[in-house]
Amino acid sequence: MTGERESLQDLEGASKLDQAKEAVHAATNTVKATSQTIADAIDAGRNPLDRMAHWAREAPLHSIAVAFLLGALLGGRRRR
């Protein structure tokens, strides 16, 4: 009879452990999904000037060239 109790307790312990693992896994997935949703909302809400500033930090020479060309186009139109 003692052996039956031990095996019954082992089965209950294992099932509780499996339930705990599933709960932790579900919570982890929920946190990941929520984090991704928040990150997407932040990216969508960013100002276009923030994007341009980030681009300028990433490629400063390209940014200077584009700014020069835009200045030349706008300045040339105003002189005429």
PDB file of N, CA, C and O in Angstrom:
ATOM      1  N   MET A   1       0.804  -1.186   0.000  1.00  0.00           N
ATOM      2  CA  MET A   1       0.000   0.000   0.000  1.00  0.00           C
ATOM      3  C   MET A   1       0.851   1.256   0.000  1.00  0.00           C
ATOM      4  O   MET A   1       0.464   2.272  -0.576  1.00  0.00           O
ATOM      5  N   THR A   2       1.972   1.193   0.623  1.00  0.00           N
ATOM      6  CA  THR A   2       2.835   2.362   0.649  1.00  0.00           C
ATOM      7  C   THR A   2       3.299   2.695  -0.763  1.00  0.00           C
ATOM      8  O   THR A   2       3.394   3.870  -1.118  1.00  0.00           O
ATOM      9  N   GLY A   3       3.585   1.696  -1.559  1.00  0.00           N
ATOM     10  CA  GLY A   3       4.026   1.923  -2.922  1.00  0.00           C
ATOM     11  C   GLY A   3       2.958   2.577  -3.768  1.00  0.00           C
ATOM     12  O   GLY A   3       3.264   3.391  -4.640  1.00  0.00           O
ATOM     13  N   GLU A   4       1.689   2.226  -3.517  1.00  0.00           N
ATOM     14  CA  GLU A   4       0.594   2.840  -4.271  1.00  0.00           C
ATOM     15  C   GLU A   4       0.467   4.316  -3.950  1.00  0.00           C
ATOM     16  O   GLU A   4       0.204   5.121  -4.843  1.00  0.00           O
ATOM     17  N   ARG A   5       0.650   4.686  -2.694  1.00  0.00           N
ATOM     18  CA  ARG A   5       0.562   6.091  -2.309  1.00  0.00           C
ATOM     19  C   ARG A   5       1.675   6.906  -2.964  1.00  0.00           C
ATOM     20  O   ARG A   5       1.449   8.008  -3.463  1.00  0.00           O
ATOM     21  N   GLU A   6       2.857   6.348  -2.951  1.00  0.00           N
ATOM     22  CA  GLU A   6       3.993   7.075  -3.544  1.00  0.00           C
ATOM     23  C   GLU A   6       3.780   7.295  -5.032  1.00  0.00           C
ATOM     24  O   GLU A   6       4.050   8.388  -5.531  1.00  0.00           O
ATOM     25  N   SER A   7       3.307   6.296  -5.749  1.00  0.00           N
ATOM     26  CA  SER A   7       3.092   6.465  -7.188  1.00  0.00           C
ATOM     27  C   SER A   7       1.948   7.443  -7.453  1.00  0.00           C
ATOM     28  O   SER A   7       1.999   8.202  -8.420  1.00  0.00           O
ATOM     29  N   LEU A   8       0.921   7.431  -6.606  1.00  0.00           N
ATOM     30  CA  LEU A   8      -0.181   8.372  -6.751  1.00  0.00           C
ATOM     31  C   LEU A   8       0.306   9.802  -6.518  1.00  0.00           C
ATOM     32  O   LEU A   8      -0.071  10.713  -7.256  1.00  0.00           O
ATOM     33  N   GLN A   9       1.142  10.003  -5.493  1.00  0.00           N
ATOM     34  CA  GLN A   9       1.684  11.329  -5.216  1.00  0.00           C
ATOM     35  C   GLN A   9       2.602  11.786  -6.338  1.00  0.00           C
ATOM     36  O   GLN A   9       2.603  12.962  -6.701  1.00  0.00           O
ATOM     37  N   ASP A  10       3.381  10.868  -6.887  1.00  0.00           N
ATOM     38  CA  ASP A  10       4.254  11.219  -8.005  1.00  0.00           C
ATOM     39  C   ASP A  10       3.444  11.676  -9.209  1.00  0.00           C
ATOM     40  O   ASP A  10       3.810  12.649  -9.869  1.00  0.00           O
ATOM     41  N   LEU A  11       2.343  10.983  -9.502  1.00  0.00           N
ATOM     42  CA  LEU A  11       1.505  11.357 -10.636  1.00  0.00           C
ATOM     43  C   LEU A  11       0.869  12.730 -10.403  1.00  0.00           C
ATOM     44  O   LEU A  11       0.811  13.549 -11.320  1.00  0.00           O
ATOM     45  N   GLU A  12       0.396  12.983  -9.185  1.00  0.00           N
ATOM     46  CA  GLU A  12      -0.206  14.272  -8.885  1.00  0.00           C
ATOM     47  C   GLU A  12       0.842  15.377  -8.957  1.00  0.00           C
ATOM     48  O   GLU A  12       0.573  16.463  -9.470  1.00  0.00           O
ATOM     49  N   GLY A  13       2.033  15.098  -8.442  1.00  0.00           N
ATOM     50  CA  GLY A  13       3.119  16.079  -8.485  1.00  0.00           C
ATOM     51  C   GLY A  13       3.539  16.378  -9.906  1.00  0.00           C
ATOM     52  O   GLY A  13       3.801  17.527 -10.260  1.00  0.00           O
ATOM     53  N   ALA A  14       3.602  15.329 -10.725  1.00  0.00           N
ATOM     54  CA  ALA A  14       3.992  15.527 -12.120  1.00  0.00           C
ATOM     55  C   ALA A  14       2.930  16.321 -12.863  1.00  0.00           C
ATOM     56  O   ALA A  14       3.266  17.186 -13.671  1.00  0.00           O
ATOM     57  N   SER A  15       1.664  16.048 -12.611  1.00  0.00           N
ATOM     58  CA  SER A  15       0.618  16.785 -13.314  1.00  0.00           C
ATOM     59  C   SER A  15       0.595  18.242 -12.855  1.00  0.00           C
ATOM     60  O   SER A  15       0.363  19.141 -13.663  1.00  0.00           O
ATOM     61  N   LYS A  16       0.830  18.478 -11.579  1.00  0.00           N
ATOM     62  CA  LYS A  16       0.895  19.859 -11.094  1.00  0.00           C
ATOM     63  C   LYS A  16       2.089  20.581 -11.699  1.00  0.00           C
ATOM     64  O   LYS A  16       2.005  21.763 -12.034  1.00  0.00           O
ATOM     65  N   LEU A  17       3.195  19.869 -11.836  1.00  0.00           N
ATOM     66  CA  LEU A  17       4.377  20.458 -12.455  1.00  0.00           C
ATOM     67  C   LEU A  17       4.102  20.799 -13.917  1.00  0.00           C
ATOM     68  O   LEU A  17       4.505  21.856 -14.400  1.00  0.00           O
ATOM     69  N   ASP A  18       3.420  19.907 -14.612  1.00  0.00           N
ATOM     70  CA  ASP A  18       3.065  20.175 -16.011  1.00  0.00           C
ATOM     71  C   ASP A  18       2.126  21.368 -16.121  1.00  0.00           C
ATOM     72  O   ASP A  18       2.264  22.192 -17.025  1.00  0.00           O
ATOM     73  N   GLN A  19       1.170  21.457 -15.197  1.00  0.00           N
ATOM     74  CA  GLN A  19       0.250  22.595 -15.204  1.00  0.00           C
ATOM     75  C   GLN A  19       1.004  23.896 -14.943  1.00  0.00           C
ATOM     76  O   GLN A  19       0.723  24.919 -15.567  1.00  0.00           O
ATOM     77  N   ALA A  20       1.958  23.851 -14.023  1.00  0.00           N
ATOM     78  CA  ALA A  20       2.745  25.045 -13.727  1.00  0.00           C
ATOM     79  C   ALA A  20       3.585  25.447 -14.937  1.00  0.00           C
ATOM     80  O   ALA A  20       3.696  26.633 -15.248  1.00  0.00           O
ATOM     81  N   LYS A  21       4.175  24.466 -15.620  1.00  0.00           N
ATOM     82  CA  LYS A  21       4.965  24.752 -16.814  1.00  0.00           C
ATOM     83  C   LYS A  21       4.096  25.391 -17.894  1.00  0.00           C
ATOM     84  O   LYS A  21       4.513  26.349 -18.546  1.00  0.00           O
ATOM     85  N   GLU A  22       2.893  24.861 -18.079  1.00  0.00           N
ATOM     86  CA  GLU A  22       1.987  25.414 -19.086  1.00  0.00           C
ATOM     87  C   GLU A  22       1.574  26.839 -18.729  1.00  0.00           C
ATOM     88  O   GLU A  22       1.465  27.701 -19.602  1.00  0.00           O
ATOM     89  N   ALA A  23       1.345  27.078 -17.437  1.00  0.00           N
ATOM     90  CA  ALA A  23       0.960  28.420 -17.001  1.00  0.00           C
ATOM     91  C   ALA A  23       2.094  29.409 -17.236  1.00  0.00           C
ATOM     92  O   ALA A  23       1.855  30.528 -17.690  1.00  0.00           O
ATOM     93  N   VAL A  24       3.313  29.011 -16.935  1.00  0.00           N
ATOM     94  CA  VAL A  24       4.469  29.885 -17.157  1.00  0.00           C
ATOM     95  C   VAL A  24       4.660  30.130 -18.650  1.00  0.00           C
ATOM     96  O   VAL A  24       4.960  31.250 -19.065  1.00  0.00           O
ATOM     97  N   HIS A  25       4.487  29.095 -19.448  1.00  0.00           N
ATOM     98  CA  HIS A  25       4.627  29.238 -20.897  1.00  0.00           C
ATOM     99  C   HIS A  25       3.565  30.193 -21.459  1.00  0.00           C
ATOM    100  O   HIS A  25       3.866  31.039 -22.301  1.00  0.00           O
ATOM    101  N   ALA A  26       2.331  30.049 -20.986  1.00  0.00           N
ATOM    102  CA  ALA A  26       1.258  30.934 -21.442  1.00  0.00           C
ATOM    103  C   ALA A  26       1.520  32.377 -21.021  1.00  0.00           C
ATOM    104  O   ALA A  26       1.292  33.304 -21.797  1.00  0.00           O
ATOM    105  N   ALA A  27       1.999  32.566 -19.795  1.00  0.00           N
ATOM    106  CA  ALA A  27       2.308  33.917 -19.318  1.00  0.00           C
ATOM    107  C   ALA A  27       3.446  34.525 -20.131  1.00  0.00           C
ATOM    108  O   ALA A  27       3.408  35.710 -20.463  1.00  0.00           O
ATOM    109  N   THR A  28       4.441  33.732 -20.448  1.00  0.00           N
ATOM    110  CA  THR A  28       5.573  34.211 -21.251  1.00  0.00           C
ATOM    111  C   THR A  28       5.102  34.650 -22.631  1.00  0.00           C
ATOM    112  O   THR A  28       5.507  35.703 -23.123  1.00  0.00           O
ATOM    113  N   ASN A  29       4.253  33.852 -23.249  1.00  0.00           N
ATOM    114  CA  ASN A  29       3.733  34.215 -24.576  1.00  0.00           C
ATOM    115  C   ASN A  29       2.902  35.484 -24.520  1.00  0.00           C
ATOM    116  O   ASN A  29       2.959  36.310 -25.431  1.00  0.00           O
ATOM    117  N   THR A  30       2.131  35.642 -23.453  1.00  0.00           N
ATOM    118  CA  THR A  30       1.314  36.845 -23.298  1.00  0.00           C
ATOM    119  C   THR A  30       2.191  38.080 -23.157  1.00  0.00           C
ATOM    120  O   THR A  30       1.914  39.118 -23.759  1.00  0.00           O
ATOM    121  N   VAL A  31       3.242  37.966 -22.366  1.00  0.00           N
ATOM    122  CA  VAL A  31       4.152  39.103 -22.175  1.00  0.00           C
ATOM    123  C   VAL A  31       4.855  39.451 -23.485  1.00  0.00           C
ATOM    124  O   VAL A  31       5.011  40.627 -23.814  1.00  0.00           O
ATOM    125  N   LYS A  32       5.276  38.445 -24.224  1.00  0.00           N
ATOM    126  CA  LYS A  32       5.934  38.701 -25.515  1.00  0.00           C
ATOM    127  C   LYS A  32       4.986  39.398 -26.487  1.00  0.00           C
ATOM    128  O   LYS A  32       5.370  40.356 -27.158  1.00  0.00           O
ATOM    129  N   ALA A  33       3.756  38.918 -26.557  1.00  0.00           N
ATOM    130  CA  ALA A  33       2.782  39.513 -27.476  1.00  0.00           C
ATOM    131  C   ALA A  33       2.465  40.953 -27.071  1.00  0.00           C
ATOM    132  O   ALA A  33       2.361  41.835 -27.923  1.00  0.00           O
ATOM    133  N   THR A  34       2.315  41.181 -25.780  1.00  0.00           N
ATOM    134  CA  THR A  34       2.028  42.527 -25.295  1.00  0.00           C
ATOM    135  C   THR A  34       3.196  43.465 -25.575  1.00  0.00           C
ATOM    136  O   THR A  34       2.994  44.605 -25.992  1.00  0.00           O
ATOM    137  N   SER A  35       4.405  42.991 -25.348  1.00  0.00           N
ATOM    138  CA  SER A  35       5.595  43.807 -25.613  1.00  0.00           C
ATOM    139  C   SER A  35       5.683  44.175 -27.092  1.00  0.00           C
ATOM    140  O   SER A  35       6.014  45.310 -27.435  1.00  0.00           O
ATOM    141  N   GLN A  36       5.387  43.220 -27.959  1.00  0.00           N
ATOM    142  CA  GLN A  36       5.448  43.490 -29.394  1.00  0.00           C
ATOM    143  C   GLN A  36       4.370  44.501 -29.798  1.00  0.00           C
ATOM    144  O   GLN A  36       4.614  45.376 -30.629  1.00  0.00           O
ATOM    145  N   THR A  37       3.179  44.375 -29.207  1.00  0.00           N
ATOM    146  CA  THR A  37       2.097  45.310 -29.506  1.00  0.00           C
ATOM    147  C   THR A  37       2.471  46.720 -29.074  1.00  0.00           C
ATOM    148  O   THR A  37       2.218  47.683 -29.797  1.00  0.00           O
ATOM    149  N   ILE A  38       3.067  46.839 -27.905  1.00  0.00           N
ATOM    150  CA  ILE A  38       3.484  48.148 -27.405  1.00  0.00           C
ATOM    151  C   ILE A  38       4.582  48.734 -28.295  1.00  0.00           C
ATOM    152  O   ILE A  38       4.550  49.922 -28.617  1.00  0.00           O
ATOM    153  N   ALA A  39       5.547  47.912 -28.691  1.00  0.00           N
ATOM    154  CA  ALA A  39       6.622  48.384 -29.562  1.00  0.00           C
ATOM    155  C   ALA A  39       6.073  48.846 -30.914  1.00  0.00           C
ATOM    156  O   ALA A  39       6.521  49.854 -31.461  1.00  0.00           O
ATOM    157  N   ASP A  40       5.108  48.108 -31.443  1.00  0.00           N
ATOM    158  CA  ASP A  40       4.490  48.507 -32.715  1.00  0.00           C
ATOM    159  C   ASP A  40       3.745  49.829 -32.579  1.00  0.00           C
ATOM    160  O   ASP A  40       3.803  50.674 -33.473  1.00  0.00           O
ATOM    161  N   ALA A  41       3.048  50.008 -31.465  1.00  0.00           N
ATOM    162  CA  ALA A  41       2.315  51.259 -31.239  1.00  0.00           C
ATOM    163  C   ALA A  41       3.275  52.438 -31.113  1.00  0.00           C
ATOM    164  O   ALA A  41       2.994  53.525 -31.617  1.00  0.00           O
ATOM    165  N   ILE A  42       4.395  52.229 -30.450  1.00  0.00           N
ATOM    166  CA  ILE A  42       5.387  53.296 -30.310  1.00  0.00           C
ATOM    167  C   ILE A  42       5.966  53.651 -31.673  1.00  0.00           C
ATOM    168  O   ILE A  42       6.108  54.830 -31.998  1.00  0.00           O
ATOM    169  N   ASP A  43       6.299  52.642 -32.471  1.00  0.00           N
ATOM    170  CA  ASP A  43       6.842  52.905 -33.806  1.00  0.00           C
ATOM    171  C   ASP A  43       5.833  53.637 -34.686  1.00  0.00           C
ATOM    172  O   ASP A  43       6.200  54.539 -35.440  1.00  0.00           O
ATOM    173  N   ALA A  44       4.563  53.250 -34.592  1.00  0.00           N
ATOM    174  CA  ALA A  44       3.535  53.892 -35.409  1.00  0.00           C
ATOM    175  C   ALA A  44       3.303  55.334 -34.982  1.00  0.00           C
ATOM    176  O   ALA A  44       2.948  56.178 -35.806  1.00  0.00           O
ATOM    177  N   GLY A  45       3.500  55.619 -33.705  1.00  0.00           N
ATOM    178  CA  GLY A  45       3.241  56.959 -33.203  1.00  0.00           C
ATOM    179  C   GLY A  45       4.406  57.918 -33.311  1.00  0.00           C
ATOM    180  O   GLY A  45       4.283  59.090 -32.954  1.00  0.00           O
ATOM    181  N   ARG A  46       5.518  57.440 -33.794  1.00  0.00           N
ATOM    182  CA  ARG A  46       6.682  58.318 -33.902  1.00  0.00           C
ATOM    183  C   ARG A  46       6.462  59.381 -34.963  1.00  0.00           C
ATOM    184  O   ARG A  46       5.785  59.160 -35.967  1.00  0.00           O
ATOM    185  N   ASN A  47       7.037  60.509 -34.717  1.00  0.00           N
ATOM    186  CA  ASN A  47       6.956  61.649 -35.612  1.00  0.00           C
ATOM    187  C   ASN A  47       7.845  61.390 -36.840  1.00  0.00           C
ATOM    188  O   ASN A  47       8.915  60.798 -36.700  1.00  0.00           O
ATOM    189  N   PRO A  48       7.429  61.817 -38.022  1.00  0.00           N
ATOM    190  CA  PRO A  48       8.296  61.640 -39.203  1.00  0.00           C
ATOM    191  C   PRO A  48       9.659  62.306 -39.029  1.00  0.00           C
ATOM    192  O   PRO A  48      10.649  61.843 -39.595  1.00  0.00           O
ATOM    193  N   LEU A  49       9.718  63.390 -38.251  1.00  0.00           N
ATOM    194  CA  LEU A  49      11.013  64.025 -38.015  1.00  0.00           C
ATOM    195  C   LEU A  49      11.937  63.129 -37.206  1.00  0.00           C
ATOM    196  O   LEU A  49      13.154  63.166 -37.386  1.00  0.00           O
ATOM    197  N   ASP A  50      11.368  62.329 -36.322  1.00  0.00           N
ATOM    198  CA  ASP A  50      12.181  61.363 -35.576  1.00  0.00           C
ATOM    199  C   ASP A  50      12.801  60.338 -36.519  1.00  0.00           C
ATOM    200  O   ASP A  50      13.955  59.939 -36.359  1.00  0.00           O
ATOM    201  N   ARG A  51      12.015  59.924 -37.499  1.00  0.00           N
ATOM    202  CA  ARG A  51      12.537  58.963 -38.481  1.00  0.00           C
ATOM    203  C   ARG A  51      13.663  59.584 -39.292  1.00  0.00           C
ATOM    204  O   ARG A  51      14.673  58.936 -39.568  1.00  0.00           O
ATOM    205  N   MET A  52      13.482  60.854 -39.674  1.00  0.00           N
ATOM    206  CA  MET A  52      14.534  61.541 -40.434  1.00  0.00           C
ATOM    207  C   MET A  52      15.789  61.721 -39.584  1.00  0.00           C
ATOM    208  O   MET A  52      16.905  61.582 -40.083  1.00  0.00           O
ATOM    209  N   ALA A  53      15.608  62.026 -38.315  1.00  0.00           N
ATOM    210  CA  ALA A  53      16.759  62.182 -37.420  1.00  0.00           C
ATOM    211  C   ALA A  53      17.501  60.859 -37.269  1.00  0.00           C
ATOM    212  O   ALA A  53      18.732  60.826 -37.257  1.00  0.00           O
ATOM    213  N   HIS A  54      16.753  59.779 -37.154  1.00  0.00           N
ATOM    214  CA  HIS A  54      17.384  58.453 -37.055  1.00  0.00           C
ATOM    215  C   HIS A  54      18.138  58.141 -38.344  1.00  0.00           C
ATOM    216  O   HIS A  54      19.257  57.628 -38.303  1.00  0.00           O
ATOM    217  N   TRP A  55      17.535  58.445 -39.471  1.00  0.00           N
ATOM    218  CA  TRP A  55      18.186  58.193 -40.756  1.00  0.00           C
ATOM    219  C   TRP A  55      19.457  59.031 -40.875  1.00  0.00           C
ATOM    220  O   TRP A  55      20.469  58.559 -41.393  1.00  0.00           O
ATOM    221  N   ALA A  56      19.404  60.270 -40.396  1.00  0.00           N
ATOM    222  CA  ALA A  56      20.574  61.148 -40.469  1.00  0.00           C
ATOM    223  C   ALA A  56      21.706  60.618 -39.599  1.00  0.00           C
ATOM    224  O   ALA A  56      22.877  60.748 -39.953  1.00  0.00           O
ATOM    225  N   ARG A  57      21.360  60.019 -38.462  1.00  0.00           N
ATOM    226  CA  ARG A  57      22.396  59.432 -37.605  1.00  0.00           C
ATOM    227  C   ARG A  57      23.000  58.189 -38.242  1.00  0.00           C
ATOM    228  O   ARG A  57      24.190  57.917 -38.085  1.00  0.00           O
ATOM    229  N   GLU A  58      22.170  57.436 -38.962  1.00  0.00           N
ATOM    230  CA  GLU A  58      22.641  56.201 -39.585  1.00  0.00           C
ATOM    231  C   GLU A  58      23.526  56.473 -40.805  1.00  0.00           C
ATOM    232  O   GLU A  58      24.532  55.791 -41.001  1.00  0.00           O
ATOM    233  N   ALA A  59      23.164  57.454 -41.615  1.00  0.00           N
ATOM    234  CA  ALA A  59      23.892  57.744 -42.855  1.00  0.00           C
ATOM    235  C   ALA A  59      24.065  59.248 -43.001  1.00  0.00           C
ATOM    236  O   ALA A  59      23.332  59.879 -43.763  1.00  0.00           O
ATOM    237  N   PRO A  60      25.024  59.837 -42.284  1.00  0.00           N
ATOM    238  CA  PRO A  60      25.142  61.301 -42.297  1.00  0.00           C
ATOM    239  C   PRO A  60      25.527  61.876 -43.667  1.00  0.00           C
ATOM    240  O   PRO A  60      25.031  62.941 -44.032  1.00  0.00           O
ATOM    241  N   LEU A  61      26.375  61.220 -44.416  1.00  0.00           N
ATOM    242  CA  LEU A  61      26.772  61.760 -45.723  1.00  0.00           C
ATOM    243  C   LEU A  61      25.606  61.758 -46.701  1.00  0.00           C
ATOM    244  O   LEU A  61      25.441  62.703 -47.473  1.00  0.00           O
ATOM    245  N   HIS A  62      24.813  60.725 -46.674  1.00  0.00           N
ATOM    246  CA  HIS A  62      23.643  60.670 -47.543  1.00  0.00           C
ATOM    247  C   HIS A  62      22.651  61.769 -47.163  1.00  0.00           C
ATOM    248  O   HIS A  62      22.036  62.395 -48.026  1.00  0.00           O
ATOM    249  N   SER A  63      22.509  61.986 -45.869  1.00  0.00           N
ATOM    250  CA  SER A  63      21.584  63.018 -45.390  1.00  0.00           C
ATOM    251  C   SER A  63      22.027  64.398 -45.850  1.00  0.00           C
ATOM    252  O   SER A  63      21.206  65.216 -46.263  1.00  0.00           O
ATOM    253  N   ILE A  64      23.313  64.651 -45.778  1.00  0.00           N
ATOM    254  CA  ILE A  64      23.838  65.948 -46.220  1.00  0.00           C
ATOM    255  C   ILE A  64      23.612  66.123 -47.717  1.00  0.00           C
ATOM    256  O   ILE A  64      23.241  67.209 -48.162  1.00  0.00           O
ATOM    257  N   ALA A  65      23.829  65.075 -48.493  1.00  0.00           N
ATOM    258  CA  ALA A  65      23.629  65.154 -49.940  1.00  0.00           C
ATOM    259  C   ALA A  65      22.162  65.434 -50.269  1.00  0.00           C
ATOM    260  O   ALA A  65      21.865  66.268 -51.124  1.00  0.00           O
ATOM    261  N   VAL A  66      21.261  64.749 -49.603  1.00  0.00           N
ATOM    262  CA  VAL A  66      19.833  64.965 -49.853  1.00  0.00           C
ATOM    263  C   VAL A  66      19.440  66.383 -49.447  1.00  0.00           C
ATOM    264  O   VAL A  66      18.702  67.055 -50.168  1.00  0.00           O
ATOM    265  N   ALA A  67      19.928  66.836 -48.299  1.00  0.00           N
ATOM    266  CA  ALA A  67      19.604  68.192 -47.841  1.00  0.00           C
ATOM    267  C   ALA A  67      20.139  69.229 -48.834  1.00  0.00           C
ATOM    268  O   ALA A  67      19.458  70.214 -49.120  1.00  0.00           O
ATOM    269  N   PHE A  68      21.324  69.023 -49.353  1.00  0.00           N
ATOM    270  CA  PHE A  68      21.896  69.940 -50.333  1.00  0.00           C
ATOM    271  C   PHE A  68      21.057  69.983 -51.603  1.00  0.00           C
ATOM    272  O   PHE A  68      20.765  71.056 -52.131  1.00  0.00           O
ATOM    273  N   LEU A  69      20.673  68.804 -52.086  1.00  0.00           N
ATOM    274  CA  LEU A  69      19.868  68.759 -53.303  1.00  0.00           C
ATOM    275  C   LEU A  69      18.505  69.419 -53.102  1.00  0.00           C
ATOM    276  O   LEU A  69      18.035  70.152 -53.972  1.00  0.00           O
ATOM    277  N   LEU A  70      17.873  69.162 -51.963  1.00  0.00           N
ATOM    278  CA  LEU A  70      16.595  69.820 -51.683  1.00  0.00           C
ATOM    279  C   LEU A  70      16.762  71.337 -51.584  1.00  0.00           C
ATOM    280  O   LEU A  70      15.928  72.091 -52.085  1.00  0.00           O
ATOM    281  N   GLY A  71      17.827  71.773 -50.945  1.00  0.00           N
ATOM    282  CA  GLY A  71      18.099  73.207 -50.839  1.00  0.00           C
ATOM    283  C   GLY A  71      18.341  73.830 -52.198  1.00  0.00           C
ATOM    284  O   GLY A  71      17.871  74.933 -52.479  1.00  0.00           O
ATOM    285  N   ALA A  72      19.079  73.118 -53.046  1.00  0.00           N
ATOM    286  CA  ALA A  72      19.350  73.640 -54.384  1.00  0.00           C
ATOM    287  C   ALA A  72      18.063  73.725 -55.205  1.00  0.00           C
ATOM    288  O   ALA A  72      17.851  74.693 -55.934  1.00  0.00           O
ATOM    289  N   LEU A  73      17.209  72.714 -55.085  1.00  0.00           N
ATOM    290  CA  LEU A  73      15.948  72.736 -55.837  1.00  0.00           C
ATOM    291  C   LEU A  73      15.027  73.847 -55.337  1.00  0.00           C
ATOM    292  O   LEU A  73      14.456  74.589 -56.136  1.00  0.00           O
ATOM    293  N   LEU A  74      14.885  73.959 -54.040  1.00  0.00           N
ATOM    294  CA  LEU A  74      14.011  74.998 -53.488  1.00  0.00           C
ATOM    295  C   LEU A  74      14.591  76.392 -53.682  1.00  0.00           C
ATOM    296  O   LEU A  74      13.858  77.340 -53.967  1.00  0.00           O
ATOM    297  N   GLY A  75      15.905  76.517 -53.528  1.00  0.00           N
ATOM    298  CA  GLY A  75      16.548  77.815 -53.723  1.00  0.00           C
ATOM    299  C   GLY A  75      16.509  78.255 -55.175  1.00  0.00           C
ATOM    300  O   GLY A  75      16.359  79.444 -55.455  1.00  0.00           O
ATOM    301  N   GLY A  76      16.642  77.319 -56.099  1.00  0.00           N
ATOM    302  CA  GLY A  76      16.589  77.635 -57.522  1.00  0.00           C
ATOM    303  C   GLY A  76      15.204  78.091 -57.940  1.00  0.00           C
ATOM    304  O   GLY A  76      15.084  78.952 -58.812  1.00  0.00           O
ATOM    305  N   ARG A  77      14.189  77.559 -57.365  1.00  0.00           N
ATOM    306  CA  ARG A  77      12.813  77.954 -57.697  1.00  0.00           C
ATOM    307  C   ARG A  77      12.501  79.349 -57.193  1.00  0.00           C
ATOM    308  O   ARG A  77      11.774  80.095 -57.850  1.00  0.00           O
ATOM    309  N   ARG A  78      13.023  79.706 -56.067  1.00  0.00           N
ATOM    310  CA  ARG A  78      12.733  81.008 -55.474  1.00  0.00           C
ATOM    311  C   ARG A  78      13.458  82.139 -56.209  1.00  0.00           C
ATOM    312  O   ARG A  78      12.960  83.264 -56.236  1.00  0.00           O
ATOM    313  N   ARG A  79      14.606  81.870 -56.795  1.00  0.00           N
ATOM    314  CA  ARG A  79      15.354  82.904 -57.507  1.00  0.00           C
ATOM    315  C   ARG A  79      14.677  83.303 -58.810  1.00  0.00           C
ATOM    316  O   ARG A  79      14.827  84.439 -59.260  1.00  0.00           O
ATOM    317  N   ARG A  80      13.967  82.426 -59.398  1.00  0.00           N
ATOM    318  CA  ARG A  80      13.379  82.672 -60.711  1.00  0.00           C
ATOM    319  C   ARG A  80      12.238  83.577 -60.653  1.00  0.00           C
ATOM    320  O   ARG A  80      11.638  83.880 -61.684  1.00  0.00           O
TER     321      ARG A  80
END
